[in-house]
Amino acid sequence: MQRRDFLAKAGAGAAALSLAACGKNEESKTAAPAAPAVHGALPEIKWRLTSSFPKSLDTIHGAADILANRLRAMTGGKFDIRVFPAGEIVPGLQALDAVQQGTVECCHTCSYYYVGKDKTFGFGTSIPFGMTARQMNAWIYFGGGQQLLDEFYANYNVLSFAGGNTGTQMGGWWRKEVYTVADLKGVKMRIAGLGGAVFSALGIVPQQIAGSDIYPALEKGTIDAAEWVGPYDDEKLGFYKVASNYYYPGWWEPGPVIHFFVNKAEWAKLPKEYQEAFQAAAHEANVTMAAEYDHKNPTALARLMQAGVKVREFSSEILKASAQAAAELYADEAGKNPAFKKIHAEYDKYRRTQAAWFSLAERRMDGFLQTGK
């Protein structure tokens, strides 16, 4: 990538993503949930939502505010969800546990933060070399993904609702350049989900660190590299000040979904109208986050490059080795984990179908628009 080419493209305007996320979930799957008419006789309900993200990350944390604000608007203030950023009720990486245990009614978090419990949690967010944001929406809303995920999440006393997507992420901030698999050995890297397990097979020492704690760890040298989301959030967190090599693509997160998880017992108590309103608001949060990141990332990357950040591409050697390690991880886990095997079989079949379509019209169109060739 040439710096001047990127800056020229960024200056021409930022693209907004139009997602095919308009599916009703289990019942009709033909239209997005409509905002219901809420009657005056319905009860006043107050919930608490704990987020895995600090309020300073306005786009990813903001999806929870979209949910809460839309619910208040649709119910005349009767269904009131108060949003708490990471750390105010529980640490960011304990959000799901708080919902499971009934400490709070719902949370906004990434499913793959909990792969330590079961690697099957990875499918809810993103798996290495998996599906993109649009493909994940298609799978969840229309391809049976919602049912598969909720069957698994039922073991943890929660229901799930897609509540955001960052789009394909960057490959993180590295103190030193990496060219070969040998360069990865011994590198301590903050990386979430199954990406850490894949990189571990190549010699990386993965670290699971909440977003607000990454910068101090990178600054102090506790870690040598860190990935978070993409240019807009990464600029806010200041990673470029302590690590100047910015790699792409984030192959471990092609289209990561952020979920709202709701305690099953609390969900069952809601009037049907409030359940419908919640689903409609979650849809809005899901589509809005993706579009907002697509709007903000191009100009943020331009600013980072102007500040001297070096944008670097992972070598084919590293990508191929990572893909092979991911395939081996999936085969191994499927051989010993029935839940993982069940979802992976359906997920991968759907991914292949999507890839065949996207490799046709989408790939050629994207290629021509980006290069003119």
C-alpha positions as CSV (number, residue, x, y, z in Angstrom):
1,M,0.0,0.0,0.0
2,Q,1.4,3.4,-1.0
3,R,0.8,6.2,1.6
4,R,-0.2,8.8,-1.0
5,D,-2.6,6.3,-2.7
6,F,-4.4,5.7,0.6
7,L,-4.5,9.3,1.6
8,A,-6.0,10.2,-1.8
9,K,-8.7,7.6,-1.4
10,A,-9.4,8.6,2.2
11,G,-9.7,12.2,1.2
12,A,-12.3,11.4,-1.4
13,G,-14.8,10.2,1.3
14,A,-15.5,7.4,3.7
15,A,-17.6,4.4,2.7
16,A,-20.6,3.3,4.8
17,L,-21.5,-0.4,4.9
18,S,-25.0,-1.4,3.9
19,L,-25.6,-4.7,5.7
20,A,-28.1,-7.4,4.8
21,A,-29.2,-7.5,8.5
22,C,-33.0,-7.1,8.1
23,G,-34.1,-10.6,9.1
24,K,-36.7,-11.4,11.7
25,N,-35.2,-14.1,13.9
26,E,-36.8,-17.4,14.6
27,E,-40.4,-16.7,13.6
28,S,-40.8,-15.2,10.1
29,K,-37.2,-14.4,8.9
30,T,-38.6,-12.1,6.3
31,A,-38.4,-8.6,7.7
32,A,-36.6,-6.7,10.5
33,P,-38.5,-6.6,13.8
34,A,-40.9,-3.6,13.7
35,A,-41.1,-1.3,16.6
36,P,-44.2,-2.4,18.5
37,A,-47.0,-0.1,19.8
38,V,-46.6,-0.2,23.6
39,H,-49.8,0.2,25.6
40,G,-50.2,2.3,28.7
41,A,-51.1,-0.7,30.8
42,L,-47.7,-2.3,30.4
43,P,-45.4,-2.3,33.5
44,E,-42.4,-0.2,34.2
45,I,-39.3,-2.3,34.1
46,K,-35.7,-1.3,35.0
47,W,-32.7,-3.4,34.0
48,R,-29.0,-3.0,34.2
49,L,-26.6,-3.7,31.4
50,T,-22.9,-4.2,32.0
51,S,-20.6,-3.5,29.0
52,S,-17.2,-5.1,28.3
53,F,-16.1,-1.7,26.9
54,P,-15.1,1.6,28.4
55,K,-17.3,4.6,27.6
56,S,-14.3,6.3,25.8
57,L,-14.7,3.8,22.9
58,D,-17.9,5.6,21.8
59,T,-18.7,3.4,18.8
60,I,-18.4,0.0,20.3
61,H,-19.7,1.1,23.8
62,G,-22.3,3.3,22.0
63,A,-24.2,0.3,20.7
64,A,-25.5,-0.4,24.2
65,D,-26.6,3.2,24.4
66,I,-28.5,2.8,21.1
67,L,-30.3,-0.2,22.5
68,A,-31.2,1.6,25.8
69,N,-32.3,4.8,24.1
70,R,-34.5,3.1,21.5
71,L,-36.2,1.0,24.1
72,R,-37.0,4.1,26.2
73,A,-38.3,5.8,23.1
74,M,-40.4,2.8,22.0
75,T,-41.9,2.2,25.4
76,G,-42.5,5.8,26.6
77,G,-39.7,5.3,29.1
78,K,-41.3,2.2,30.7
79,F,-38.6,-0.2,29.7
80,D,-35.5,1.5,31.1
81,I,-32.1,-0.1,30.7
82,R,-29.2,1.6,32.5
83,V,-25.8,1.1,30.8
84,F,-22.7,0.6,32.9
85,P,-19.2,0.7,31.3
86,A,-16.6,-2.0,32.0
87,G,-15.5,-2.0,35.6
88,E,-18.4,-0.2,37.2
89,I,-20.3,-3.4,38.2
90,V,-17.9,-6.1,37.1
91,P,-14.7,-6.2,35.1
92,G,-15.1,-6.1,31.3
93,L,-14.2,-9.8,30.8
94,Q,-16.8,-10.9,33.4
95,A,-19.9,-9.4,31.8
96,L,-21.3,-12.7,30.6
97,D,-20.8,-14.3,34.1
98,A,-22.7,-11.4,35.6
99,V,-25.7,-12.1,33.4
100,Q,-25.5,-15.9,33.8
101,Q,-25.5,-15.5,37.6
102,G,-28.3,-12.9,37.6
103,T,-26.2,-10.1,38.9
104,V,-27.4,-8.0,36.0
105,E,-30.2,-8.7,33.5
106,C,-28.1,-8.2,30.4
107,C,-24.7,-7.3,29.0
108,H,-22.9,-6.2,25.8
109,T,-19.8,-8.2,25.2
110,C,-17.9,-10.5,22.7
111,S,-18.7,-14.1,22.9
112,Y,-15.2,-15.1,22.1
113,Y,-13.9,-13.5,25.4
114,Y,-15.1,-16.7,27.0
115,V,-13.4,-19.4,24.9
116,G,-11.6,-20.3,28.1
117,K,-14.9,-21.9,29.2
118,D,-15.5,-23.6,25.9
119,K,-14.0,-22.9,22.5
120,T,-17.5,-23.0,21.1
121,F,-18.0,-19.5,22.3
122,G,-15.8,-18.3,19.4
123,F,-18.5,-18.9,16.8
124,G,-20.7,-16.2,18.3
125,T,-18.1,-13.5,17.6
126,S,-15.6,-14.6,15.0
127,I,-13.2,-17.4,14.3
128,P,-9.9,-17.2,12.4
129,F,-10.5,-17.2,8.6
130,G,-14.2,-17.2,9.2
131,M,-17.1,-15.1,7.8
132,T,-17.2,-11.3,7.2
133,A,-19.8,-9.0,8.8
134,R,-22.3,-9.4,6.1
135,Q,-21.9,-13.1,6.0
136,M,-22.3,-13.4,9.8
137,N,-25.5,-11.4,9.6
138,A,-26.8,-13.7,6.9
139,W,-25.8,-16.8,9.0
140,I,-27.4,-15.5,12.2
141,Y,-30.6,-14.0,10.8
142,F,-31.3,-16.5,7.9
143,G,-28.9,-19.4,8.0
144,G,-29.8,-21.1,11.2
145,G,-26.9,-19.5,13.2
146,Q,-29.2,-17.9,15.8
147,Q,-30.8,-21.2,16.7
148,L,-27.4,-23.0,16.9
149,L,-25.9,-20.3,19.1
150,D,-28.8,-20.1,21.5
151,E,-28.9,-23.8,21.9
152,F,-25.3,-23.6,23.1
153,Y,-25.8,-20.4,25.1
154,A,-28.7,-22.1,26.9
155,N,-26.1,-24.0,28.9
156,Y,-25.0,-20.7,30.4
157,N,-28.5,-19.4,31.2
158,V,-28.5,-16.7,28.5
159,L,-30.1,-15.7,25.2
160,S,-28.2,-13.8,22.5
161,F,-28.9,-10.9,20.2
162,A,-26.5,-9.6,17.6
163,G,-25.6,-6.1,18.7
164,G,-22.9,-4.8,16.6
165,N,-20.0,-5.6,14.2
166,T,-16.7,-3.8,13.6
167,G,-16.1,-5.2,10.2
168,T,-12.8,-6.9,9.3
169,Q,-10.2,-5.8,11.9
170,M,-6.6,-4.8,11.6
171,G,-3.8,-7.2,12.6
172,G,-2.6,-5.1,15.5
173,W,0.3,-3.0,16.7
174,W,3.8,-4.5,16.8
175,R,7.0,-3.1,18.2
176,K,9.1,-5.0,15.7
177,E,8.4,-6.0,12.1
178,V,7.6,-9.7,11.4
179,Y,8.2,-11.4,8.1
180,T,8.4,-15.1,8.8
181,V,6.8,-17.6,11.2
182,A,10.2,-17.7,13.0
183,D,9.8,-14.0,13.8
184,L,6.6,-14.8,15.8
185,K,8.3,-17.0,18.4
186,G,8.2,-15.7,21.9
187,V,6.3,-12.5,21.0
188,K,3.8,-11.7,23.9
189,M,0.7,-10.4,22.2
190,R,-2.7,-9.2,23.5
191,I,-5.2,-11.2,21.3
192,A,-8.7,-12.4,22.1
193,G,-10.6,-15.5,21.1
194,L,-9.4,-18.4,19.1
195,G,-6.8,-16.2,17.3
196,G,-4.7,-16.5,20.4
197,A,-4.8,-20.3,20.2
198,V,-3.9,-20.3,16.5
199,F,-1.0,-17.9,17.1
200,S,0.1,-19.9,20.1
201,A,0.7,-22.9,17.7
202,L,3.1,-20.6,15.8
203,G,5.1,-19.5,18.9
204,I,3.2,-16.4,20.0
205,V,2.5,-16.1,23.7
206,P,-1.2,-14.8,23.8
207,Q,-2.5,-12.5,26.5
208,Q,-6.2,-11.9,27.2
209,I,-6.4,-8.2,28.4
210,A,-9.4,-5.9,28.5
211,G,-9.4,-3.0,26.1
212,S,-8.7,-0.3,28.8
213,D,-5.7,-2.2,30.0
214,I,-3.9,-2.7,26.7
215,Y,-2.0,0.6,26.4
216,P,-0.3,0.4,29.8
217,A,0.8,-3.2,29.1
218,L,2.2,-2.2,25.7
219,E,3.8,0.9,27.0
220,K,5.6,-0.9,29.9
221,G,6.7,-3.7,27.6
222,T,4.6,-6.3,29.4
223,I,3.5,-7.2,25.9
224,D,5.2,-6.8,22.5
225,A,2.2,-6.5,20.3
226,A,-1.6,-5.9,20.7
227,E,-4.7,-6.0,18.6
228,W,-7.9,-4.3,19.3
229,V,-10.3,-3.3,16.6
230,G,-9.3,-0.9,13.8
231,P,-8.0,2.6,13.1
232,Y,-10.7,4.7,14.9
233,D,-10.6,2.9,18.2
234,D,-6.9,2.1,18.0
235,E,-6.2,5.8,17.5
236,K,-8.3,6.7,20.6
237,L,-6.4,4.2,22.7
238,G,-3.1,5.6,21.5
239,F,-1.3,2.5,20.5
240,Y,0.6,4.3,17.8
241,K,2.6,6.1,20.4
242,V,4.3,3.0,21.7
243,A,4.3,0.7,18.6
244,S,4.5,2.0,15.1
245,N,4.0,-1.1,13.0
246,Y,0.4,-1.5,12.1
247,Y,-0.3,-4.9,10.5
248,Y,-3.2,-6.1,8.4
249,P,-5.5,-8.1,7.9
250,G,-6.8,-9.3,11.3
251,W,-7.4,-12.8,9.9
252,W,-8.7,-13.9,13.3
253,E,-11.6,-11.4,13.1
254,P,-13.0,-11.1,9.6
255,G,-16.4,-10.0,10.9
256,P,-16.7,-10.0,14.7
257,V,-20.2,-9.8,16.2
258,I,-20.7,-8.1,19.5
259,H,-23.7,-9.6,21.4
260,F,-26.3,-8.5,23.9
261,F,-26.7,-11.4,26.3
262,V,-29.9,-11.6,28.4
263,N,-30.6,-13.7,31.4
264,K,-33.2,-16.3,30.4
265,A,-35.3,-16.0,33.4
266,E,-35.5,-12.2,33.2
267,W,-36.3,-12.4,29.4
268,A,-39.2,-14.8,30.2
269,K,-40.7,-12.2,32.6
270,L,-40.9,-9.5,29.9
271,P,-44.2,-8.7,28.2
272,K,-44.2,-9.8,24.5
273,E,-44.2,-6.2,23.4
274,Y,-41.0,-5.5,25.3
275,Q,-39.3,-8.6,23.9
276,E,-40.2,-7.4,20.4
277,A,-39.0,-3.9,21.2
278,F,-35.7,-5.3,22.5
279,Q,-35.1,-7.3,19.3
280,A,-35.8,-4.3,17.1
281,A,-33.4,-2.1,19.1
282,A,-30.7,-4.8,18.9
283,H,-31.1,-4.9,15.1
284,E,-30.6,-1.2,15.0
285,A,-27.5,-1.3,17.2
286,N,-26.1,-4.1,15.1
287,V,-26.4,-2.3,11.7
288,T,-25.5,1.1,13.1
289,M,-22.2,0.0,14.6
290,A,-20.9,-1.5,11.4
291,A,-21.9,1.5,9.3
292,E,-20.3,3.9,11.8
293,Y,-17.0,2.0,11.9
294,D,-16.9,2.0,8.1
295,H,-17.5,5.7,8.2
296,K,-14.8,6.5,10.8
297,N,-12.0,4.1,10.0
298,P,-10.7,5.5,6.7
299,T,-10.1,9.0,8.0
300,A,-8.7,7.7,11.2
301,L,-6.2,5.6,9.3
302,A,-5.2,8.6,7.2
303,R,-4.5,10.5,10.4
304,L,-2.4,7.6,11.8
305,M,-0.3,7.4,8.6
306,Q,0.2,11.2,8.7
307,A,1.5,10.7,12.3
308,G,4.2,8.2,11.0
309,V,2.5,4.9,11.5
310,K,3.8,2.2,9.1
311,V,1.0,0.1,7.7
312,R,2.3,-3.4,6.9
313,E,0.8,-6.5,5.4
314,F,1.2,-9.9,6.9
315,S,3.4,-12.1,4.6
316,S,1.9,-15.0,2.7
317,E,4.1,-17.3,4.8
318,I,2.5,-16.1,8.0
319,L,-1.1,-16.1,6.6
320,K,-0.7,-19.7,5.2
321,A,0.8,-21.0,8.4
322,S,-2.0,-19.4,10.4
323,A,-4.7,-20.8,8.2
324,Q,-3.2,-24.3,8.5
325,A,-2.9,-24.0,12.3
326,A,-6.5,-22.8,12.4
327,A,-7.7,-25.9,10.4
328,E,-5.8,-28.2,12.8
329,L,-7.3,-26.5,15.8
330,Y,-10.8,-26.9,14.5
331,A,-10.3,-30.6,13.7
332,D,-8.8,-31.3,17.1
333,E,-11.5,-29.4,19.0
334,A,-14.3,-31.0,17.0
335,G,-12.9,-34.4,17.8
336,K,-13.3,-33.9,21.5
337,N,-16.1,-31.3,21.9
338,P,-19.5,-32.2,20.5
339,A,-20.9,-28.7,20.8
340,F,-18.0,-27.3,18.8
341,K,-18.3,-30.0,16.2
342,K,-22.0,-29.4,15.7
343,I,-21.7,-25.7,15.2
344,H,-18.5,-25.9,13.2
345,A,-20.0,-28.3,10.7
346,E,-22.9,-26.0,9.9
347,Y,-20.9,-22.8,10.2
348,D,-18.2,-24.0,7.7
349,K,-20.7,-25.3,5.3
350,Y,-22.5,-21.9,5.3
351,R,-19.1,-20.1,5.0
352,R,-18.2,-22.1,1.9
353,T,-21.5,-21.2,0.2
354,Q,-21.0,-17.5,1.1
355,A,-17.4,-17.5,-0.1
356,A,-18.4,-19.0,-3.5
357,W,-20.8,-16.1,-4.0
358,F,-18.6,-13.3,-2.7
359,S,-15.7,-14.6,-4.8
360,L,-17.8,-13.9,-7.9
361,A,-19.6,-10.6,-8.2
362,E,-18.3,-9.0,-4.9
363,R,-14.6,-9.8,-5.4
364,R,-14.5,-8.6,-9.0
365,M,-16.4,-5.4,-8.2
366,D,-14.3,-4.6,-5.1
367,G,-11.1,-5.3,-7.0
368,F,-12.1,-3.0,-9.9
369,L,-13.3,-0.2,-7.6
370,Q,-10.1,-0.3,-5.6
371,T,-7.6,-0.6,-8.4
372,G,-9.3,0.3,-11.6
373,K,-8.2,-2.9,-13.2
